[in-house]
């Protein structure tokens, strides 16, 4: 069978493989040389110092139920005195079950608040 002129010999294939592997090594090195240096994560405090202000109390740090004026009746029940809430509770669902014993409309009420609907208008900016 005659040799295919378009298929390189073993030596030519070897040289092509060396050339390709050299380019594959050199191109990323050249590209990385132009990038700015980035400090390793262990040398920076991202996630710590940038949020240190969050530990300081601000006027908006209120109970979730007090972020806006209530439009309905205010509860007159002291929940600390309720026998159903004495616990101990082993999990969050147990606490929820105890709450829903009295607050039978709580699920519907929750789906109407801003935490569920994501609708809120800031009183100062109007946004």
C-alpha positions in Angstrom: 0.0 0.0 0.0 1.5 3.4 -0.9 2.3 5.9 1.8 -0.3 8.7 2.4 1.5 12.0 1.6 -0.8 13.9 4.0 0.0 11.7 7.0 3.2 12.8 8.7 5.9 10.3 9.5 6.7 9.2 13.1 9.4 11.8 13.5 7.2 14.6 12.2 4.3 13.5 14.5 6.8 13.5 17.5 8.0 17.0 16.6 4.4 18.3 16.2 3.5 16.8 19.6 6.5 18.5 21.2 5.5 21.8 19.6 1.9 21.6 20.8 2.9 20.6 24.3 5.3 23.5 24.5 2.6 25.9 23.3 0.2 24.5 25.8 2.7 25.1 28.6 3.9 28.6 27.4 0.5 30.2 26.6 -0.9 30.1 30.1 2.4 31.3 31.5 2.4 34.3 29.2 -1.3 35.1 30.0 -0.7 34.8 33.8 2.3 37.1 33.6 0.0 40.0 32.6 -2.5 39.5 35.4 -2.2 41.6 38.6 -1.1 39.8 41.7 -3.8 38.8 44.1 -3.1 38.3 47.8 -3.9 34.8 49.0 -7.1 34.6 51.1 -5.2 33.8 54.3 -3.5 37.2 54.1 -6.6 39.3 53.8 -9.6 39.8 56.1 -12.4 39.8 53.5 -15.5 38.8 55.2 -14.3 39.9 58.6 -13.2 43.6 58.6 -15.6 44.7 55.9 -18.5 43.7 58.1 -17.3 44.8 61.5 -19.8 47.6 61.4 -22.6 45.1 61.5 -21.9 44.4 65.2 -22.7 48.0 66.1 -26.3 48.7 67.0 -28.2 51.0 64.6 -31.6 52.6 64.8 -33.0 50.0 62.4 -32.0 47.1 64.6 -35.4 46.4 66.0 -37.6 43.4 66.4 -38.8 42.2 63.0 -42.4 42.8 64.2 -41.5 46.5 64.9 -39.9 47.4 61.6 -43.2 49.0 60.5 -46.2 50.4 62.3 -48.8 47.8 63.1 -52.2 48.3 61.5 -54.1 45.8 63.6 -54.6 45.0 67.2 -51.5 44.5 69.3 -51.2 41.2 71.3 -52.0 41.5 74.9 -50.6 38.0 75.7 -47.4 37.6 77.5 -46.0 34.6 75.7 -43.4 34.0 78.4 -46.2 32.9 80.7 -47.8 30.3 78.3 -47.4 26.8 79.5 -47.3 25.5 75.9 -44.1 27.5 75.3 -42.2 26.4 78.3 -40.3 23.7 76.4 -37.8 22.2 76.2 -38.0 21.9 72.5 -35.7 19.6 70.6 -36.0 21.3 67.2 -37.4 24.3 65.3 -40.4 22.3 64.0 -41.4 21.5 67.6 -41.4 25.2 68.4 -43.4 25.9 65.2 -45.9 23.2 66.2 -46.4 24.8 69.6 -46.9 28.2 68.0 -49.5 26.9 65.5 -51.5 25.4 68.3 -52.8 29.0 69.0 -51.8 30.9 65.9 -54.0 28.9 63.5 -53.8 31.6 60.8 -50.0 32.1 61.0 -49.2 30.4 57.7 -51.6 32.7 55.9 -50.3 35.8 57.8 -46.7 34.9 57.0 -47.4 34.7 53.2 -48.7 38.3 53.4 -45.7 39.9 55.1 -42.8 41.6 53.4 -40.4 38.7 54.1 -42.5 36.5 51.9 -43.7 39.0 49.3 -40.4 41.0 49.1 -42.4 44.2 49.0 -41.3 47.1 51.1 -41.3 50.8 50.7 -38.6 52.7 52.7 -40.4 55.5 54.6 -37.6 58.1 53.8 -36.5 57.3 50.3 -39.7 55.8 49.0 -37.7 53.0 47.3 
